[in-house]
């Protein structure tokens, strides 16, 4: 697995900036991770990069949140970074279609 470090930094910066403007869904990170990796990465490789991106955005002040009720409220996860990463990793395995990752969590700064 080869990661384009320049593209990784660009995606990370973009994601942090975007999360500061609006609440962002997890499938956006899937697309970013695919672009960061070299040709035709496996899903496992993509998920590894997603977890690294999540770790890095948390370090830069982005919150992991759940979509609340019908009012569109968001509830921050009350867990440590390691627990958050473990939970996301486990939940990604529950879905066949990465677009369903929208059910796992959202992000906001």
Secondary structure by P-SEA (a helix, b strand, c coil): cccaaaaaaaaaaaaaaaaacccccaaaaaaaaaaaccccccaaaaaaaaaaaaaaaaaabbbbbcccccccccccccccaaaaaaaaaaaaaaccccccccccccccc
